[in-house]
Amino acid sequence: MADLTPTPDRPGLHVSKPSPSATATASAVCHCGASATATGDDQVRALVEGYTANHGPAHARKNG
């Protein structure tokens, strides 16, 4: 499987939770330079919500 971890050259959001009992993890990198990681369901949920609202596709909505 390809490495799906976002990088400055390949910005994006990656979430992993291999099984219901596993701890969720996430990493995000935006083309604006912001980056974040999270571990645990609540923290991952917050990272996804923040990234979606303020980075990635949100930049196109704010600037378009």
GUBA-726359 format. One record per residue: x, y, z of N, C-alpha, C in turn; chain; residue in one letter. Coordinates in nm, 2 decimals. Example, Ala and Ser with C-alpha at 12.3 -4.5 7.8 and 13.67 -1.06 7.14 Angstrom:
1.32 -0.57 0.78 1.23 -0.45 0.78 1.32 -0.33 0.78 A a
1.28 -0.22 0.71 1.37 -0.11 0.71 1.29 0.00 0.79 A s
***
This chain:
0.08 -0.12 0.00 0.00 0.00 0.00 0.09 0.12 0.00 A m
0.05 0.22 -0.07 0.12 0.35 -0.08 0.11 0.42 0.05 A a
0.22 0.50 0.08 0.22 0.59 0.20 0.12 0.70 0.18 A d
0.02 0.71 0.26 -0.08 0.81 0.24 -0.07 0.93 0.33 A l
0.05 0.94 0.40 0.07 1.05 0.50 0.09 1.18 0.42 A t
0.01 1.28 0.45 0.03 1.41 0.38 0.17 1.47 0.41 A p
0.22 1.54 0.31 0.34 1.61 0.32 0.32 1.75 0.25 A t
0.42 1.84 0.27 0.41 1.97 0.21 0.40 1.96 0.05 A p
0.46 1.86 0.00 0.45 1.84 -0.15 0.32 1.77 -0.19 A d
0.25 1.70 -0.09 0.13 1.63 -0.12 0.03 1.66 0.00 A r
-0.02 1.78 0.01 -0.10 1.82 0.13 -0.23 1.74 0.13 A p
-0.29 1.73 0.24 -0.42 1.66 0.26 -0.44 1.61 0.40 A g
-0.53 1.52 0.42 -0.58 1.47 0.55 -0.58 1.32 0.54 A l
-0.52 1.26 0.64 -0.52 1.11 0.65 -0.56 1.07 0.79 A h
-0.66 0.98 0.79 -0.71 0.93 0.91 -0.70 0.78 0.91 A v
-0.66 0.72 1.02 -0.65 0.57 1.03 -0.71 0.52 1.15 A s
-0.79 0.41 1.14 -0.85 0.34 1.25 -0.87 0.20 1.20 A k
-0.77 0.12 1.21 -0.77 -0.01 1.15 -0.87 -0.11 1.20 A p
-0.92 -0.09 1.32 -1.03 -0.18 1.37 -1.11 -0.09 1.48 A s
-1.23 -0.14 1.51 -1.31 -0.06 1.61 -1.24 -0.05 1.74 A p
-1.15 -0.14 1.78 -1.09 -0.13 1.91 -0.95 -0.06 1.90 A s
-0.91 -0.02 1.78 -0.78 0.04 1.77 -0.80 0.19 1.79 A a
-0.69 0.26 1.83 -0.68 0.40 1.85 -0.68 0.47 1.72 A t
-0.76 0.57 1.70 -0.76 0.65 1.57 -0.64 0.74 1.57 A a
-0.58 0.76 1.46 -0.47 0.86 1.44 -0.50 0.94 1.31 A t
-0.45 1.06 1.31 -0.47 1.14 1.19 -0.35 1.24 1.17 A a
-0.33 1.28 1.05 -0.23 1.38 1.02 -0.29 1.46 0.91 A s
-0.25 1.59 0.91 -0.30 1.68 0.81 -0.19 1.78 0.78 A a
-0.18 1.81 0.65 -0.09 1.92 0.60 -0.16 2.00 0.50 A v
-0.16 2.13 0.51 -0.23 2.22 0.42 -0.13 2.28 0.33 A c
-0.17 2.32 0.21 -0.08 2.39 0.12 -0.04 2.53 0.17 A h
-0.11 2.58 0.27 -0.07 2.71 0.33 0.04 2.69 0.43 A c
0.08 2.57 0.46 0.19 2.54 0.55 0.15 2.49 0.69 A g
0.02 2.50 0.72 -0.02 2.44 0.85 -0.02 2.29 0.85 A a
0.02 2.23 0.97 0.02 2.09 0.98 -0.02 2.05 1.12 A s
-0.08 1.93 1.14 -0.12 1.88 1.27 -0.13 1.73 1.27 A a
-0.12 1.67 1.39 -0.14 1.53 1.41 -0.23 1.51 1.53 A t
-0.30 1.40 1.54 -0.39 1.37 1.65 -0.39 1.22 1.68 A a
-0.41 1.19 1.80 -0.43 1.05 1.84 -0.55 1.04 1.93 A t
-0.64 0.94 1.91 -0.76 0.93 1.99 -0.88 0.98 1.91 A g
-0.99 0.91 1.93 -1.11 0.94 1.86 -1.15 1.09 1.87 A d
-1.16 1.14 1.99 -1.20 1.28 2.01 -1.11 1.38 1.94 A d
-0.98 1.36 1.96 -0.88 1.45 1.90 -0.87 1.44 1.75 A q
-0.89 1.32 1.70 -0.90 1.30 1.55 -1.02 1.37 1.50 A v
-1.13 1.36 1.56 -1.26 1.42 1.52 -1.23 1.58 1.52 A r
-1.17 1.63 1.62 -1.15 1.77 1.63 -1.05 1.82 1.51 A a
-0.95 1.74 1.49 -0.85 1.77 1.38 -0.93 1.78 1.25 A l
-1.01 1.68 1.22 -1.08 1.67 1.09 -1.18 1.79 1.08 A v
-1.25 1.82 1.18 -1.34 1.94 1.18 -1.26 2.07 1.16 A e
-1.15 2.08 1.23 -1.07 2.20 1.21 -1.01 2.22 1.07 A g
-0.96 2.11 1.02 -0.90 2.11 0.89 -1.00 2.14 0.78 A y
-1.12 2.07 0.79 -1.23 2.09 0.70 -1.28 2.24 0.70 A t
-1.29 2.30 0.82 -1.34 2.43 0.83 -1.24 2.54 0.79 A a
-1.11 2.51 0.81 -1.01 2.62 0.80 -0.90 2.60 0.70 A n
-0.89 2.48 0.65 -0.77 2.45 0.56 -0.82 2.36 0.44 A h
-0.73 2.32 0.36 -0.76 2.23 0.25 -0.87 2.30 0.16 A g
-0.99 2.23 0.15 -1.09 2.28 0.06 -1.15 2.42 0.11 A p
-1.14 2.45 0.24 -1.19 2.57 0.29 -1.12 2.69 0.23 A a
-0.99 2.68 0.19 -0.92 2.79 0.13 -0.99 2.83 -0.01 A h
-1.03 2.73 -0.08 -1.10 2.76 -0.21 -1.23 2.83 -0.19 A a
-1.30 2.79 -0.09 -1.43 2.86 -0.06 -1.41 3.00 -0.01 A r
-1.31 3.03 0.07 -1.28 3.16 0.12 -1.22 3.25 0.01 A k
-1.14 3.20 -0.08 -1.08 3.28 -0.18 -1.16 3.28 -0.31 A n
-1.25 3.19 -0.33 -1.32 3.18 -0.45 -1.45 3.25 -0.46 A g
***
